[in-house]
């Protein structure tokens, strides 16, 4: 979570900003990324997930991608991460 809710400066009508870091895709036989199913799922379902979360929490929810390990992070995402609060992390392994 990032933005005004993470900073503690949210107003009652503020939206909820959630940053996501996707897991890596499946490698092909050469070791290169073959199928990036996490990005495909995010692209296909982002709007649906946002609407479902908005209905659950009762306010607009923004879903934004943060860079994966080894990817270049945008300036905006770097700034957002300064005050971000990690809500959940997948166990490695």
Secondary structure, DSSP 8 states (H G I E B T S, - for coil): -BSHHHHT---TT--EEEEE-----EE-TTSSEEE-HHHHHHHHHHHHHHHHHHHHHTS-EEEEE---TTS---HHHHHHHTT----------
